[in-house]
Amino acid sequence: MKHHLLIAGTGRAGTSFLVQYLTACGLDTHLARNPEDRLDENANAGLEDFPTGDANLPYVIKSPWLYEFVDELLARDDIQVDAVIIPMRDLVEAATSRVVNELRARLGNEGLPSELTRWHTWGSTPGGVVYSLNPIDQARLLSMGFHRVIHACVKKRIPLLFMEFPRFITDGEYLYEQLRPILNGVDLSTAMLAHAQTARPDKVRIGGELASSTTISKGDLFPNFDALDRVALHREITNARRDREIYRTEAETLKSMIVDVEHRLEESIRDRDHCKEQVAQEGSHRVRMAQELEEGRLQHESLVSDMQRAHQQQLEEAISERDRTISELRSAILDVENRLEKKLQDCDHWREQAAQEGSHRVRIEQELEECRRQHESLVSDMQRAHLQQLEHAIDERDCAISDLKSTVVALEQRLEENIQDRDYWKEQTAQEGSRRVLMEQELEDSRRQHESLVSDLQRGHLRQQAEAIGERDRAISDLRSAIVNMEQRLEENIRDRDHWKEQAAQNAAHRALIEQELEEVRRQHKSVVSSMQRVHLQQLEEAIAETDRAISDLRSTIVNMEQRLEENIRDRDHWREQAAREGSHRVQMEQELEEGRRQQESLVSDMQRAHLQQLKAAIGERDRLASELTKKSAMIDEILTSASWRITDPIRKLHTLLRHK
């Protein structure tokens, strides 16, 4: 079975404050479960629950509609009501407070014609009920509901906790003593702290408003409709002034935001100019790098051409040297062959050796030719690879330079557009500020005109009232003097009594007419004042609407400026990244250039070393062949001069003769 503590009564008697107070004391309430809920700012109402069959409700339930379902609630066997808190307020004030809230809401409806705000009845459903806005009718409903709740609780023996409103708003100890039976475990200090945190005595308004109203006659139990309308109108004007102050504060905040945004925009412009300078520096550095690359390329081409010429000369010299060596070898071999041809009969051994020498010579020539082809192929491959690398690097550099040029042009265009947008929005902001100042001046002028008109009307009304009262006093004094004269002459002029009676009746009728005129003047004055207040309220609402539109325009302007500022920041970051990439690309190009120089120097040194090695090998081979040729010549001379050669000479001649035959 669920236990609950109920808060009920006529309403408008501090029931919402009791929910806040019990929440601060630690009880399970609607506000404890829904801390984001707030009271209505105008009516100070809310935080209500309705106990349906399967609802998961807090321990404390507040409902001003309890009289509608109190019998069904107390008859349920799954709910136990521990107590019912009923704050007591003056019935006239409770009913009047509800009617004033209804009138204030009706006055706050901007689409409603002003003539309809004077109606004494109202309705909200098409074809539905028409209800009265008279506090007496509202008091009947509240008193009937109040009696029904108390009667049902008494029948079920439910404890009732009565307390006086607004005393428990201002007296925390009184409230604690009244609620002590249900505040289990809460001491006085905790309860007083909760009361100090939640009590708002300034929210209790209707009693003071009715007491200060001059339209309520003494002895009237309920205020008339004019008094209620004046109170509701005063509340709506107060709300409008509060909203105007809020909008003025928001306008000041927006002004400061605009100043901050302009400051940030100036910073972004300075950053943009700095990025421009960096880009210009990068461009000049890029031009210098391009010039250095061009100079390096020219130097490299000159060096390559010089190396090619030197290498070609060296190759030509080596080839000519080799050709001379070969020609010498050929001549020597021909000589040897001629000399050996004469001695073929006795020189089979030397013939074979000569054949071996010829094959060795051919092999040497083939090896030399192969080495020459390999050398030429290697040099041409190295030259082509190096030229391809240089052309690829130059193409990449040209592409990067063209991309940077297009990027710089696009950046300058976007920066020009940002500068134009900034100037345009500066002009728009200045125009908005001037329009806002003009609107505030017009509002102040209209307020002064209204105050002047009201004061003039009041002075005119007081003057007319004083004249009417003076006329009435003069008439009364004349009447009194006439009555005195009549009494003095009554005995002497009995025959004229009827005449004086008629005169007195005419004077009385004239006095009554004067009093009626005074009453009519009072009603007209009230109507004029209320109509002027309504007109002033409409003017305030129009001014507030205009302020809302201006604030919305300012907000949209600020949003646009923030978006443009973010775009400028993104552009600045982009150009910073671009500058960083350009710097890294420049460093990489310098490294590649340095690496190319090192590779070129290494290639030149390798080619020089290979060429020297080839020259050394060719010279060594030439020296070896020369030494071998010298040895062979010496051997041939030795053979030709030997005794065996002379002995075998006839045999060789015979062999030659036989071969010829």
Secondary structure per residue as TSV (DSSP state, phi and psi in degrees):
chain	resnum	aa	ss	phi	psi
A	1	M	-	360.0	136.7
A	2	K	E	-92.7	137.0
A	3	H	E	-103.5	139.3
A	4	H	E	-139.9	152.7
A	5	L	E	-115.0	123.1
A	6	L	E	-100.9	146.6
A	7	I	E	-121.8	119.9
A	8	A	-	-142.0	-166.1
A	9	G	S	127.8	-161.2
A	10	T	S	-76.8	-15.8
A	11	G	S	82.0	168.8
A	12	R	S	57.5	31.7
A	13	A	S	-134.1	30.0
A	14	G	S	86.1	18.4
A	15	T	H	-68.3	-37.4
A	16	S	H	-66.2	-37.9
A	17	F	H	-62.5	-37.6
A	18	L	H	-63.0	-36.9
A	19	V	H	-63.5	-43.8
A	20	Q	H	-64.6	-41.0
A	21	Y	H	-65.0	-46.1
A	22	L	H	-67.2	-31.7
A	23	T	H	-63.9	-43.6
A	24	A	H	-66.2	-26.2
A	25	C	T	-80.8	-5.7
A	26	G	T	100.3	8.8
A	27	L	-	-83.0	158.4
A	28	D	-	-81.0	109.4
A	29	T	-	-129.8	174.8
A	30	H	H	-60.7	-39.1
A	31	L	H	-70.7	-33.6
A	32	A	H	-66.0	-35.7
A	33	R	H	-84.0	-23.7
A	34	N	-	-129.7	72.9
A	35	P	T	-65.8	-15.5
A	36	E	T	-82.0	-13.0
A	37	D	-	-68.9	145.7
A	38	R	-	-131.5	156.7
A	39	L	-	-76.6	156.7
A	40	D	-	-66.3	130.0
A	41	E	T	-66.2	-35.2
A	42	N	T	-83.8	-42.9
A	43	A	T	-97.1	-13.2
A	44	N	-	56.2	46.0
A	45	A	-	-130.0	159.6
A	46	G	-	140.5	-161.4
A	47	L	-	61.3	42.1
A	48	E	-	-104.7	156.8
A	49	D	-	-134.8	155.4
A	50	F	-	-126.5	117.8
A	51	P	-	-77.7	84.3
A	52	T	-	-77.4	178.5
A	53	G	T	-62.9	-44.3
A	54	D	T	-114.8	19.9
A	55	A	-	-76.3	140.6
A	56	N	-	-91.6	89.7
A	57	L	-	-100.4	155.6
A	58	P	-	-72.5	174.5
A	59	Y	S	-66.5	-42.8
A	60	V	E	-92.6	123.1
A	61	I	E	-120.1	124.7
A	62	K	E	-110.8	129.6
A	63	S	-	-155.7	118.7
A	64	P	T	-74.4	-8.1
A	65	W	T	-96.8	19.8
A	66	L	H	-60.3	-32.6
A	67	Y	H	-64.6	-19.4
A	68	E	H	-77.8	-27.4
A	69	F	H	-133.6	19.3
A	70	V	H	-65.0	-38.1
A	71	D	H	-65.6	-45.5
A	72	E	H	-64.1	-37.4
A	73	L	H	-67.2	-44.5
A	74	L	H	-72.1	-19.6
A	75	A	H	-83.2	-10.9
A	76	R	-	-73.3	142.0
A	77	D	S	-93.5	-2.5
A	78	D	S	-101.6	3.6
A	79	I	E	-131.1	134.5
A	80	Q	E	-119.0	117.0
A	81	V	E	-87.1	115.1
A	82	D	E	-74.5	-38.8
A	83	A	E	-167.4	164.5
A	84	V	E	-126.6	121.8
A	85	I	E	-91.0	124.4
A	86	I	E	-126.6	99.9
A	87	P	E	-74.7	138.0
A	88	M	E	-106.8	126.7
A	89	R	-	-129.5	156.2
A	90	D	-	-54.2	127.5
A	91	L	H	-61.2	-36.8
A	92	V	H	-63.0	-44.7
A	93	E	H	-66.8	-40.2
A	94	A	H	-63.0	-47.3
A	95	A	H	-66.5	-41.9
A	96	T	H	-63.4	-39.0
A	97	S	H	-60.7	-42.3
A	98	R	H	-65.7	-43.0
A	99	V	H	-65.1	-40.6
A	100	V	H	-64.1	-40.0
A	101	N	H	-63.2	-38.2
A	102	E	H	-66.2	-43.3
A	103	L	H	-65.3	-39.7
A	104	R	H	-63.7	-41.4
A	105	A	H	-64.3	-36.5
A	106	R	H	-68.9	-38.6
A	107	L	H	-67.3	-30.6
A	108	G	T	-76.8	-7.0
A	109	N	-	-78.6	106.3
A	110	E	T	-66.7	-29.9
A	111	G	T	-83.7	3.8
A	112	L	S	-93.6	129.5
A	113	P	-	-61.2	148.1
A	114	S	G	-66.8	-25.9
A	115	E	G	-65.3	-31.0
A	116	L	G	-74.0	-18.6
A	117	T	G	-75.1	-3.5
A	118	R	G	-100.1	1.8
A	119	W	-	-72.8	144.6
A	120	H	S	-90.5	-5.8
A	121	T	E	-129.5	165.7
A	122	W	E	-156.6	166.1
A	123	G	-	-158.6	149.5
A	124	S	-	-118.7	-15.9
A	125	T	S	-107.4	128.8
A	126	P	T	-59.9	123.3
A	127	G	T	74.8	10.4
A	128	G	-	-95.9	-156.6
A	129	V	-	-76.7	140.9
A	130	V	-	-99.4	119.5
A	131	Y	E	-111.9	156.9
A	132	S	E	-86.6	146.7
A	133	L	-	-106.2	22.2
A	134	N	-	-87.9	129.1
A	135	P	H	-58.6	-27.8
A	136	I	H	-64.8	-45.2
A	137	D	H	-64.6	-38.5
A	138	Q	H	-66.7	-38.2
A	139	A	H	-64.6	-35.6
A	140	R	H	-61.9	-46.0
A	141	L	H	-62.3	-45.2
A	142	L	H	-65.1	-41.8
A	143	S	H	-67.4	-37.6
A	144	M	H	-65.1	-44.5
A	145	G	H	-64.5	-40.3
A	146	F	H	-60.6	-44.9
A	147	H	H	-64.7	-38.3
A	148	R	H	-65.7	-40.1
A	149	V	H	-64.7	-47.6
A	150	I	H	-64.4	-41.0
A	151	H	H	-62.5	-43.9
A	152	A	H	-65.0	-40.0
A	153	C	H	-68.7	-38.1
A	154	V	H	-65.2	-39.7
A	155	K	H	-62.4	-37.8
A	156	K	T	-92.0	3.9
A	157	R	T	57.5	44.2
A	158	I	-	-86.9	130.3
A	159	P	-	-61.2	134.5
A	160	L	E	-113.0	130.3
A	161	L	E	-114.1	102.1
A	162	F	E	-92.5	145.4
A	163	M	E	-151.7	152.3
A	164	E	E	-89.5	131.7
A	165	F	T	-106.2	133.6
A	166	P	T	-99.0	22.7
A	167	R	H	-61.1	-42.1
A	168	F	H	-72.0	-8.5
A	169	I	H	-78.0	-36.0
A	170	T	H	-98.8	-18.1
A	171	D	-	-118.8	100.6
A	172	G	H	-70.0	-35.2
A	173	E	H	-66.6	-40.7
A	174	Y	H	-60.0	-44.3
A	175	L	H	-62.9	-41.5
A	176	Y	H	-64.6	-40.8
A	177	E	H	-65.7	-37.3
A	178	Q	H	-70.2	-34.0
A	179	L	H	-101.1	9.0
A	180	R	T	-55.4	-38.4
A	181	P	T	-61.1	-25.9
A	182	I	T	-105.5	-8.6
A	183	L	-	-92.0	69.0
A	184	N	T	-70.8	125.4
A	185	G	T	80.3	7.3
A	186	V	-	-107.3	119.0
A	187	D	-	-85.7	176.0
A	188	L	H	-66.4	-40.0
A	189	S	H	-64.1	-41.6
A	190	T	H	-64.8	-41.6
A	191	A	H	-65.7	-39.0
A	192	M	H	-67.3	-37.7
A	193	L	H	-64.1	-41.8
A	194	A	H	-64.2	-38.1
A	195	H	H	-65.9	-41.5
A	196	A	H	-65.6	-32.2
A	197	Q	H	-76.6	-26.2
A	198	T	H	-112.7	-22.5
A	199	A	-	-72.2	136.0
A	200	R	-	-132.6	83.2
A	201	P	G	-61.5	-24.7
A	202	D	G	-69.4	-13.6
A	203	K	G	-78.5	-14.8
A	204	V	-	-83.1	101.6
A	205	R	-	-117.7	-36.3
A	206	I	H	-63.8	-35.4
A	207	G	H	-62.6	-47.8
A	208	G	H	-66.1	-36.0
A	209	E	H	-66.3	-40.2
A	210	L	H	-70.3	-35.2
A	211	A	H	-67.9	-33.0
A	212	S	H	-85.6	-6.4
A	213	S	-	-76.5	136.2
A	214	T	S	-93.3	-0.7
A	215	T	S	-95.0	-1.9
A	216	I	S	-94.3	122.4
A	217	S	-	-79.8	146.3
A	218	K	T	-66.7	136.2
A	219	G	T	97.6	-14.9
A	220	D	-	-76.8	129.8
A	221	L	S	-76.1	-44.7
A	222	F	S	-111.3	143.1
A	223	P	-	-71.2	152.6
A	224	N	-	-79.9	175.7
A	225	F	H	-66.1	-35.1
A	226	D	H	-62.9	-40.0
A	227	A	H	-65.0	-43.9
A	228	L	H	-63.9	-41.7
A	229	D	H	-63.7	-38.0
A	230	R	H	-66.4	-41.8
A	231	V	H	-63.4	-45.4
A	232	A	H	-62.8	-40.5
A	233	L	H	-65.2	-39.3
A	234	H	H	-62.6	-41.9
A	235	R	H	-63.6	-43.0
A	236	E	H	-65.6	-38.1
A	237	I	H	-65.2	-40.4
A	238	T	H	-61.2	-43.7
A	239	N	H	-62.8	-40.4
A	240	A	H	-64.2	-41.0
A	241	R	H	-65.5	-39.4
A	242	R	H	-62.5	-43.2
A	243	D	H	-63.7	-37.1
A	244	R	H	-63.5	-41.3
A	245	E	H	-63.9	-39.7
A	246	I	H	-62.7	-44.4
A	247	Y	H	-66.2	-35.1
A	248	R	H	-65.2	-41.3
A	249	T	H	-62.9	-42.6
A	250	E	H	-63.3	-37.1
A	251	A	H	-64.1	-41.6
A	252	E	H	-62.3	-41.4
A	253	T	H	-61.9	-42.0
A	254	L	H	-65.2	-36.0
A	255	K	H	-60.7	-47.3
A	256	S	H	-62.3	-37.5
A	257	M	H	-64.0	-39.9
A	258	I	H	-63.0	-42.7
A	259	V	H	-60.9	-43.3
A	260	D	H	-63.4	-42.3
A	261	V	H	-64.4	-40.3
A	262	E	H	-63.4	-39.6
A	263	H	H	-62.0	-44.9
A	264	R	H	-64.6	-35.9
A	265	L	H	-65.0	-40.8
A	266	E	H	-62.8	-40.3
A	267	E	H	-62.3	-42.3
A	268	S	H	-64.5	-35.8
A	269	I	H	-65.6	-42.2
A	270	R	H	-61.6	-42.6
A	271	D	H	-61.9	-39.3
A	272	R	H	-63.0	-42.5
A	273	D	H	-63.5	-39.2
A	274	H	H	-62.4	-42.4
A	275	C	H	-63.5	-37.4
A	276	K	H	-60.0	-45.9
A	277	E	H	-61.8	-42.5
A	278	Q	H	-61.6	-42.4
A	279	V	H	-64.1	-39.8
A	280	A	H	-63.1	-43.4
A	281	Q	H	-61.4	-42.1
A	282	E	H	-62.5	-38.8
A	283	G	H	-63.2	-46.0
A	284	S	H	-63.3	-40.4
A	285	H	H	-64.4	-37.6
A	286	R	H	-64.9	-38.4
A	287	V	H	-63.8	-43.7
A	288	R	H	-61.3	-42.4
A	289	M	H	-62.7	-40.3
A	290	A	H	-62.3	-41.4
A	291	Q	H	-63.3	-43.4
A	292	E	H	-62.5	-41.5
A	293	L	H	-62.6	-40.8
A	294	E	H	-63.8	-43.7
A	295	E	H	-62.4	-42.6
A	296	G	H	-62.0	-40.4
A	297	R	H	-63.8	-43.9
A	298	L	H	-62.6	-43.6
A	299	Q	H	-62.2	-41.2
A	300	H	H	-63.8	-43.5
A	301	E	H	-62.0	-42.1
A	302	S	H	-62.9	-42.9
A	303	L	H	-64.3	-43.2
A	304	V	H	-62.9	-43.5
A	305	S	H	-63.6	-41.0
A	306	D	H	-62.7	-43.3
A	307	M	H	-63.9	-40.9
A	308	Q	H	-62.3	-44.5
A	309	R	H	-62.7	-45.0
A	310	A	H	-63.9	-42.8
A	311	H	H	-64.7	-39.0
A	312	Q	H	-64.2	-42.4
A	313	Q	H	-62.7	-44.0
A	314	Q	H	-63.0	-41.1
A	315	L	H	-63.5	-43.5
A	316	E	H	-61.8	-42.0
A	317	E	H	-63.4	-43.7
A	318	A	H	-63.3	-41.6
A	319	I	H	-65.7	-43.2
A	320	S	H	-62.7	-40.1
A	321	E	H	-62.7	-43.3
A	322	R	H	-64.4	-40.5
A	323	D	H	-62.9	-40.9
A	324	R	H	-63.4	-41.8
A	325	T	H	-63.1	-42.7
A	326	I	H	-64.9	-42.1
A	327	S	H	-62.9	-40.1
A	328	E	H	-63.3	-43.2
A	329	L	H	-62.3	-42.3
A	330	R	H	-62.2	-45.2
A	331	S	H	-62.0	-40.3
A	332	A	H	-65.9	-41.2
A	333	I	H	-66.0	-41.1
A	334	L	H	-60.9	-40.6
A	335	D	H	-63.4	-42.9
A	336	V	H	-63.8	-41.1
A	337	E	H	-64.5	-40.9
A	338	N	H	-62.5	-41.1
A	339	R	H	-72.9	-34.6
A	340	L	H	-75.3	-27.4
A	341	E	H	-62.8	-32.6
A	342	K	H	-73.6	-21.7
A	343	K	T	-118.8	34.4
A	344	L	-	-67.9	-29.0
A	345	Q	T	-63.6	-36.6
A	346	D	T	-106.4	9.0
A	347	C	-	-128.6	43.8
A	348	D	H	-61.7	-39.1
A	349	H	H	-62.9	-42.6
A	350	W	H	-73.1	-27.0
A	351	R	H	-63.9	-46.8
A	352	E	H	-59.7	-40.6
A	353	Q	H	-66.6	-37.5
A	354	A	H	-65.4	-37.9
A	355	A	H	-62.6	-41.1
A	356	Q	H	-62.8	-38.4
A	357	E	H	-64.7	-39.3
A	358	G	H	-64.6	-44.0
A	359	S	H	-63.8	-39.1
A	360	H	H	-64.1	-38.0
A	361	R	H	-64.5	-44.0
A	362	V	H	-61.1	-42.0
A	363	R	H	-63.5	-40.0
A	364	I	H	-63.9	-42.9
A	365	E	H	-63.1	-41.3
A	366	Q	H	-63.2	-44.1
A	367	E	H	-62.8	-41.6
A	368	L	H	-63.4	-43.0
A	369	E	H	-63.2	-42.1
A	370	E	H	-63.4	-43.3
A	371	C	H	-61.9	-40.2
A	372	R	H	-63.6	-44.3
A	373	R	H	-63.4	-45.2
A	374	Q	H	-59.7	-41.7
A	375	H	H	-64.0	-44.9
A	376	E	H	-64.9	-41.0
A	377	S	H	-63.7	-44.0
A	378	L	H	-61.8	-44.8
A	379	V	H	-64.3	-43.3
A	380	S	H	-65.7	-40.3
A	381	D	H	-63.3	-45.0
A	382	M	H	-62.4	-40.8
A	383	Q	H	-65.5	-44.8
A	384	R	H	-62.2	-45.4
A	385	A	H	-61.1	-43.6
A	386	H	H	-65.8	-41.3
A	387	L	H	-65.7	-38.6
A	388	Q	H	-63.8	-44.0
A	389	Q	H	-60.1	-43.9
A	390	L	H	-64.1	-43.7
A	391	E	H	-64.0	-40.3
A	392	H	H	-63.8	-43.2
A	393	A	H	-63.8	-40.1
A	394	I	H	-67.0	-39.7
A	395	D	H	-63.2	-45.2
A	396	E	H	-60.9	-41.6
A	397	R	H	-63.2	-43.4
A	398	D	H	-62.8	-41.3
A	399	C	H	-62.2	-44.4
A	400	A	H	-63.0	-39.3
A	401	I	H	-66.3	-42.0
A	402	S	H	-65.2	-40.0
A	403	D	H	-62.8	-42.9
A	404	L	H	-64.0	-38.3
A	405	K	H	-63.3	-46.1
A	406	S	H	-64.3	-38.5
A	407	T	H	-64.7	-41.7
A	408	V	H	-64.7	-40.8
A	409	V	H	-63.2	-44.7
A	410	A	H	-63.3	-41.0
A	411	L	H	-62.0	-43.0
A	412	E	H	-64.0	-39.3
A	413	Q	H	-62.5	-45.4
A	414	R	H	-65.9	-36.3
A	415	L	H	-65.5	-39.8
A	416	E	H	-62.2	-42.0
A	417	E	H	-62.8	-41.6
A	418	N	H	-63.1	-39.1
A	419	I	H	-65.0	-43.3
A	420	Q	H	-62.7	-42.9
A	421	D	H	-63.1	-40.7
A	422	R	H	-62.0	-44.9
A	423	D	H	-62.9	-40.3
A	424	Y	H	-62.6	-44.6
A	425	W	H	-73.7	-27.4
A	426	K	H	-62.7	-45.4
A	427	E	H	-62.1	-41.2
A	428	Q	H	-62.5	-42.4
A	429	T	H	-64.0	-41.0
A	430	A	H	-63.7	-42.5
A	431	Q	H	-63.0	-41.8
A	432	E	H	-62.7	-40.9
A	433	G	H	-62.8	-43.3
A	434	S	H	-64.6	-41.2
A	435	R	H	-64.1	-40.3
A	436	R	H	-64.6	-41.2
A	437	V	H	-63.8	-42.1
A	438	L	H	-62.8	-40.1
A	439	M	H	-65.5	-42.0
A	440	E	H	-63.5	-39.4
A	441	Q	H	-63.5	-42.7
A	442	E	H	-63.4	-39.4
A	443	L	H	-63.9	-40.8
A	444	E	H	-67.1	-39.5
A	445	D	H	-63.8	-42.0
A	446	S	H	-65.2	-36.6
A	447	R	H	-65.2	-43.6
A	448	R	H	-64.5	-40.5
A	449	Q	H	-62.2	-41.0
A	450	H	H	-63.5	-44.8
A	451	E	H	-62.7	-40.5
A	452	S	H	-63.4	-41.7
A	453	L	H	-64.7	-43.3
A	454	V	H	-62.9	-43.9
A	455	S	H	-63.6	-39.9
A	456	D	H	-63.4	-43.2
A	457	L	H	-62.5	-42.2
A	458	Q	H	-63.3	-43.5
A	459	R	H	-63.5	-42.1
A	460	G	H	-62.8	-42.1
A	461	H	H	-64.5	-42.4
A	462	L	H	-64.5	-38.2
A	463	R	H	-65.3	-44.7
A	464	Q	H	-63.1	-40.6
A	465	Q	H	-64.7	-40.9
A	466	A	H	-64.2	-41.2
A	467	E	H	-63.2	-42.4
A	468	A	H	-64.2	-41.6
A	469	I	H	-65.7	-39.2
A	470	G	H	-63.2	-40.9
A	471	E	H	-62.4	-42.4
A	472	R	H	-64.9	-42.0
A	473	D	H	-64.3	-40.2
A	474	R	H	-64.3	-41.2
A	475	A	H	-63.7	-41.1
A	476	I	H	-65.5	-40.9
A	477	S	H	-64.9	-39.5
A	478	D	H	-62.7	-41.1
A	479	L	H	-63.8	-42.4
A	480	R	H	-64.1	-42.7
A	481	S	H	-64.8	-37.6
A	482	A	H	-64.9	-40.3
A	483	I	H	-64.8	-40.6
A	484	V	H	-62.5	-45.3
A	485	N	H	-62.6	-38.3
A	486	M	H	-64.8	-42.3
A	487	E	H	-65.3	-37.7
A	488	Q	H	-67.9	-35.8
A	489	R	H	-97.6	5.4
A	490	L	H	-61.7	-45.9
A	491	E	T	-67.4	-33.2
A	492	E	T	-84.0	-28.3
A	493	N	-	-122.4	57.4
A	494	I	G	-65.7	-30.7
A	495	R	G	-66.9	-26.6
A	496	D	G	-91.0	10.6
A	497	R	H	-62.4	-42.9
A	498	D	H	-63.1	-38.1
A	499	H	H	-61.7	-42.8
A	500	W	H	-71.1	-30.9
A	501	K	H	-62.5	-44.6
A	502	E	H	-61.1	-40.2
A	503	Q	H	-62.6	-40.4
A	504	A	H	-66.0	-40.5
A	505	A	H	-62.6	-41.3
A	506	Q	H	-62.7	-40.4
A	507	N	H	-64.6	-39.1
A	508	A	H	-65.3	-41.5
A	509	A	H	-63.2	-40.1
A	510	H	H	-64.2	-38.1
A	511	R	H	-65.6	-42.8
A	512	A	H	-62.3	-39.6
A	513	L	H	-62.7	-41.1
A	514	I	H	-62.8	-42.5
A	515	E	H	-63.7	-40.1
A	516	Q	H	-62.4	-42.0
A	517	E	H	-62.3	-39.9
A	518	L	H	-61.7	-43.1
A	519	E	H	-63.9	-40.3
A	520	E	H	-64.8	-39.8
A	521	V	H	-62.9	-40.2
A	522	R	H	-61.3	-46.0
A	523	R	H	-63.0	-43.1
A	524	Q	H	-61.5	-40.5
A	525	H	H	-62.3	-43.7
A	526	K	H	-62.1	-43.6
A	527	S	H	-63.0	-42.7
A	528	V	H	-63.1	-43.8
A	529	V	H	-63.2	-45.1
A	530	S	H	-64.6	-40.9
A	531	S	H	-65.0	-39.6
A	532	M	H	-64.4	-38.5
A	533	Q	H	-64.2	-40.8
A	534	R	H	-63.8	-43.3
A	535	V	H	-60.9	-42.8
A	536	H	H	-63.0	-39.2
A	537	L	H	-63.5	-42.8
A	538	Q	H	-62.3	-42.2
A	539	Q	H	-62.5	-41.0
A	540	L	H	-62.0	-43.0
A	541	E	H	-63.4	-41.2
A	542	E	H	-63.4	-42.0
A	543	A	H	-63.9	-39.5
A	544	I	H	-65.4	-40.5
A	545	A	H	-62.7	-42.6
A	546	E	H	-62.3	-40.1
A	547	T	H	-62.9	-40.8
A	548	D	H	-59.8	-44.5
A	549	R	H	-63.5	-42.2
A	550	A	H	-63.5	-40.3
A	551	I	H	-65.4	-41.5
A	552	S	H	-63.1	-39.8
A	553	D	H	-62.6	-42.6
A	554	L	H	-63.0	-40.5
A	555	R	H	-63.1	-44.6
A	556	S	H	-62.0	-38.5
A	557	T	H	-62.3	-42.5
A	558	I	H	-64.6	-40.7
A	559	V	H	-61.7	-44.1
A	560	N	H	-63.0	-42.4
A	561	M	H	-64.5	-40.0
A	562	E	H	-64.1	-40.0
A	563	Q	H	-62.0	-44.7
A	564	R	H	-65.1	-36.3
A	565	L	H	-63.9	-41.8
A	566	E	H	-63.1	-39.5
A	567	E	H	-62.8	-41.5
A	568	N	H	-62.7	-40.8
A	569	I	H	-64.4	-42.3
A	570	R	H	-63.5	-41.2
A	571	D	H	-62.3	-42.3
A	572	R	H	-61.3	-45.3
A	573	D	H	-61.8	-39.7
A	574	H	H	-61.9	-43.4
A	575	W	H	-72.9	-30.3
A	576	R	H	-62.7	-46.5
A	577	E	H	-61.3	-41.3
A	578	Q	H	-61.3	-43.0
A	579	A	H	-64.0	-40.2
A	580	A	H	-63.1	-43.6
A	581	R	H	-63.1	-39.8
A	582	E	H	-62.0	-41.5
A	583	G	H	-62.6	-46.3
A	584	S	H	-63.8	-39.0
A	585	H	H	-65.2	-38.9
A	586	R	H	-63.2	-45.4
A	587	V	H	-60.6	-42.1
A	588	Q	H	-63.7	-42.3
A	589	M	H	-63.6	-40.4
A	590	E	H	-62.6	-41.9
A	591	Q	H	-63.1	-43.2
A	592	E	H	-63.7	-39.1
A	593	L	H	-63.0	-44.1
A	594	E	H	-63.3	-41.4
A	595	E	H	-63.6	-41.0
A	596	G	H	-62.1	-40.3
A	597	R	H	-62.8	-44.7
A	598	R	H	-62.6	-43.9
A	599	Q	H	-62.3	-40.5
A	600	Q	H	-62.4	-46.0
A	601	E	H	-62.3	-41.8
A	602	S	H	-63.6	-41.1
A	603	L	H	-63.5	-43.6
A	604	V	H	-62.3	-44.8
A	605	S	H	-64.6	-40.8
A	606	D	H	-63.1	-43.8
A	607	M	H	-62.7	-40.1
A	608	Q	H	-64.7	-43.6
A	609	R	H	-63.5	-44.0
A	610	A	H	-62.6	-40.8
A	611	H	H	-64.4	-42.0
A	612	L	H	-63.7	-41.3
A	613	Q	H	-62.3	-43.7
A	614	Q	H	-62.1	-43.0
A	615	L	H	-62.0	-43.6
A	616	K	H	-62.1	-41.7
A	617	A	H	-64.4	-42.8
A	618	A	H	-63.3	-42.8
A	619	I	H	-64.7	-41.2
A	620	G	H	-62.8	-42.0
A	621	E	H	-64.1	-41.0
A	622	R	H	-61.8	-44.8
A	623	D	H	-62.9	-40.4
A	624	R	H	-63.9	-45.1
A	625	L	H	-62.1	-40.1
A	626	A	H	-63.1	-41.6
A	627	S	H	-65.8	-41.7
A	628	E	H	-63.2	-41.7
A	629	L	H	-62.5	-39.6
A	630	T	H	-62.7	-43.2
A	631	K	H	-62.2	-44.3
A	632	K	H	-64.9	-40.8
A	633	S	H	-61.1	-41.8
A	634	A	H	-63.7	-41.1
A	635	M	H	-64.1	-41.5
A	636	I	H	-64.3	-43.2
A	637	D	H	-62.0	-40.2
A	638	E	H	-64.8	-39.8
A	639	I	H	-66.5	-44.1
A	640	L	H	-65.6	-29.5
A	641	T	H	-93.0	-0.7
A	642	S	S	-78.8	163.2
A	643	A	H	-71.0	-36.6
A	644	S	H	-63.1	-35.2
A	645	W	H	-66.3	-41.3
A	646	R	H	-66.8	-37.1
A	647	I	H	-67.4	-42.0
A	648	T	T	-85.2	4.3
A	649	D	H	-64.6	-40.8
A	650	P	H	-63.2	-36.9
A	651	I	H	-64.1	-41.4
A	652	R	H	-65.6	-39.5
A	653	K	H	-64.8	-42.4
A	654	L	H	-62.0	-41.0
A	655	H	H	-63.9	-39.5
A	656	T	H	-67.5	-40.5
A	657	L	H	-63.8	-45.9
A	658	L	H	-62.3	-38.8
A	659	R	H	-67.2	-36.1
A	660	H	H	-69.6	-37.1
A	661	K	-	-68.0	360.0
